[in-house]
Amino acid sequence: MSVKKTDKASFGTSFAELEKIVAKFENEEVDLEEGLKDFEHALVLARTLKERLSGVENKVVEIKKKFKDVVDEGASGQPSLGV
């Protein structure tokens, strides 16, 4: 699978594919050449997933800053609605 196809795949699909590769290594005897290709593909998937998670984390931080008045907790421990 190419990097472009991996980039277009959903997070869940990419993660499931990575899990499948890991299971294959854990449960089967893998041909050296096939294993090398799978290993490289797994690293591409892992990198893509890590980048997506980082992007989501950054987006969450941005959203929390944007709605700081809503997400800040008041003295009561309840979210403040800023009213």
Backbone hydrogen bonds, N-H to C=O, Kabsch-Sander energy under -0.5 kcal/mol:
donor,donor_aa,acceptor,acceptor_aa,energy
6,T,2,S,-2.0
7,D,3,V,-2.6
8,K,4,K,-1.5
9,A,5,K,-1.3
14,S,10,S,-2.5
15,F,11,F,-2.8
16,A,12,G,-2.4
17,E,13,T,-2.1
18,L,14,S,-2.2
19,E,15,F,-2.6
20,K,16,A,-2.1
21,I,17,E,-1.9
22,V,18,L,-2.3
23,A,19,E,-2.6
24,K,20,K,-2.1
25,F,21,I,-2.0
26,E,22,V,-2.1
27,N,23,A,-2.4
28,E,24,K,-1.7
30,V,28,E,-0.6
35,G,31,D,-3.4
36,L,32,L,-2.1
37,K,33,E,-2.0
38,D,34,E,-2.7
39,F,35,G,-2.7
40,E,36,L,-2.3
41,H,37,K,-2.5
42,A,38,D,-2.8
43,L,39,F,-2.0
44,V,40,E,-2.0
45,L,41,H,-2.6
46,A,42,A,-2.8
47,R,43,L,-2.4
48,T,44,V,-2.4
49,L,45,L,-2.9
50,K,46,A,-2.4
51,E,47,R,-2.4
52,R,48,T,-2.3
53,L,49,L,-2.6
54,S,50,K,-2.3
55,G,51,E,-2.3
56,V,52,R,-2.5
57,E,53,L,-2.6
58,N,54,S,-2.4
59,K,55,G,-2.1
60,V,56,V,-2.5
61,V,57,E,-2.0
62,E,58,N,-2.2
63,I,59,K,-2.7
64,K,60,V,-2.7
65,K,61,V,-2.2
66,K,62,E,-2.4
67,F,63,I,-2.2
68,K,65,K,-1.3
70,V,67,F,-1.3
71,V,67,F,-2.2
72,D,68,K,-1.9
74,G,78,Q,-2.4
77,G,74,G,-1.7
80,S,72,D,-2.8
